[in-house]
Amino acid sequence: ARQKAHRSEFIDPKIAEHQGRIVKSTGDGLLVEFVSAVDAVRCAVDVQRTMAEREAEIPVDKRISYRVGINVGDVVIDGDDILGNGVNIAARLESIADSGGICISRNVYDQVHSSVDEDFDDIGDQVLKNIAAPVSAFKINLGSESTQQKIASGDLTEAQQETRFCASSDGTLIAYAKVGGGPPLVKAPNWMNHLEFDWQSPVWRHLLRELAHAHTLVRFDQRANGLSDWDVEDISLDAHVQDLAAVVDAAKLERFPLVGISQGCWISVAYAVRHPERVSHLVFYGGYARGSNKRGSEANAKRAEVENTMILQGWGQNNPAFRQYFTTSFMPGATKEQMDWFNELQRITVSPENAVRIRSVNNEVDVSDLLPRIKVPTLVLHCRDDGIVPFEEGRRLAALIPDAQFVALDGQNHMILESEPAWPRFVEEVRNFLR
């Protein structure tokens, strides 16, 4: 029943959309003829990514997945059927494709690699059954079934992610990573990230696994932080937005949902307004449009000054006493293990000097005037007793964005933890919104 639903609801219409003709059905497979190799590849990519999303909720051992082989070659027309070596090679390439993957011949690659924004892996000459000469072949890198299984089982780690670097507009090297399978989902950076360390941390790993659920998660370390360049002059709003734009271009993404957490919300707002054609949805958690110094409170400004002094004096010490103050503020309901991890994250992710510089930008930012210009579906979630960003700032963020959906979560942790009651609600709301 699911197989028939997939065919009628999106596979057959997708083939028609890309000017394809279903030549015949082979039980659980199809032979399809296209006008061009580019159409064939784009159709196959769309089908495989949509299949991964549609089957994501099904237990791994019961999922339906396809293998796709694509070849360009002469065919023999026999009524409505097509025959010949060109068809045979496509069928054999399908047999060596990964589950949920696409395998193409070199003659297809030569025609499409400059027109299709996908990653191609050269797998060399392949000896195929009943094909006289070896066939040079490529696989399109969509994320393997083993990765999907790791996502489903909760075993996904930094070992499965691809970490790369790109240059921002001013030459700053930005570290970014891709992990998971399915359509892209981009996470903007927030106060302290580390592409590798986050996976090991009980503070972050559950969130990363969730965002990679049914998606290819793309995220990066902001400048002066994590694996990105630390020695940088400019850490302004414009610089952060340019970094996000550079990562999106390097990852070859066209349109995607964008997730902002805390500081990542104002970065996402600015990017979405500057590049409305790239963003399909916005998801904000624990966020704000205006920094603490822009909220009209003299007490906030004095507190920020004291905290900056604490960072400069004690952040880099092995004794975590100074860092513990920030950890307790961010996660008052955390376990000792979670607090220890967050203490260490602060030490290895950013220098005291850069921490103060980043905090100063966050405290002075105000993108309130941009909020009414957001035109994409937006989901805003915020904990009622958040001790870092007041609940009122989350409510204000949602109120100023046209038609934004607002969800109030019960909790006091700024970093949402897997053990708290708010987490299942967060997962449900975000999945339903993105679906």
Steps between C-alpha positions, in 0.01 A plus 500: 500500500786741580673412174183583302456821693858606425445430129172685468572791733846606394715259293287490184423875513869575559598293195247689287626832638849416375375393153541131570305207352435184700586227251398211720463382857716211619310398812674711763689711244463725197672553168476870413616690191588871520556772243836592656751369752455815711126433528567139598747592775290781642196274511695222671640738762154642574352152532773368730496797733121504519494125564741541792271763649177306443640180651684665790228415754493131398716251699831449321439131421164580338598799286460506123806629317603500136823460310537702179728440202529757218671461163505680166511273199338378178185294538296267281132597482267199515143627502466689828806329644869593470784248496873482442834551669414854612212362707701204627776724638244714685353185655843376611592839646179483703615169646821652642336820631462547875158449652341841461782603266570583135773355278573654157732421210783734400315611188216621725749672733664680207164648400368599843780583746518866396119540498394311813606628844575166662811326633625216278729222624716333232487124569717408202455224243235245595476147364127448447319173444450417129669826390811429290718798595543668842278807549638817659248603766417766759273509803301808596567576865155515663571328833513122531247266656751428777489869592120490504514201731738683733262796513206272582688305765652808664858392418580793272825671612762740373661204319216502246516872424705663225694803628626751244615861481393793287613861479262777600488830309794644699712184472420360845500120495171357624472134604174335398364147511236284334344191656190286445291436191202660330416860412728767648445673834736782601577596862640846564775524765427606856693586816781245497502208259766246406428274202674200659460555875125565472441138393659369818309737727175399679403866462496499117505151349128424541413824320743428215359150454149640491587767242668231286185289521370476141732784395856574399604733782741778401650707782816699565717654771472878503815706452724532808352175631539123466691378195459825305765774497549660843728789401246722324440873508132517405233319703211730411148407398595539133798269544284228656245524220775484238636185668158334478475598133847356431412166662172474310680564170784258583249227588320570168161553659219667310207517744478369854347539847718705736523433875610768744568440869566791737750726316436301182154656480614852420756366251221301333266801492759715324586225252135418420424866425807537277451166324124426500533273197721254692299449821185285500425491878638652819516321837604709803564374853603709801560794271484875494507791256663750734795448731491556874635856470217592262218400734495824699636357824794662675530191722552281192782723378675489840463123522651461151799710603560289812469175301750618240749570780441149638569349159827690452623421851402137538372337183827341389596354839491126569288578806145520359363731771449799270360287217267327745317830550408509129422128489256530791337800333457316170385168648385524863329162464801314360667197657858521624616311189328749271641795692853354485470460124377856453782632719751324277323614183547862606871448560594324174262676262598864536768718660402738782570799275287368215223400741476860618505634144219265392293578809541872438359464148211292630420756769486789251317337210147604399329359191146591609445710189567196280236274659194636309687431174517124556267328252559129565323266747658548842483297822615663825550288816604637840513370857285692747772531768806537277765671715719625212251638248174614663178336385373844399777528238387175336139614505600835350701324230194301392264797524703712258534227234190480277294184570772341715396200710595528869545206739559556871698217661508418870855523632780721626797375297625723220661192340220247468603165650391153394379409849260788552125487420534783245717286269228264363278803437785675318558194279130464417452867414811527282434175311140595430599848388774381263282219369 
